[in-house]
């Protein structure tokens, strides 16, 4: 195994940040992943479909090993009738 985790942007961050499944909860973890130089290695380490991983890994939100499709909605632009 390589030492790629030593370069991970999440190193030293609270693991609970990466347990999120919805926005805005996943936003912090996704922001951290977006700055990471080893995001591909992280994704490959988790191998979500085989491990039934839950949370954020490799810049993607997973639930039971499947990608969670998150819909960003701007509440201020919804007309109330």
Secondary structure, DSSP 8 states (H G I E B T S, - for coil): --SGGGG-TTTTS-GGGGG--STTTTHHHHHHHHT-TTHHHHHHHH-HHHHT--EEETTEEEETTEE-------GGGS---
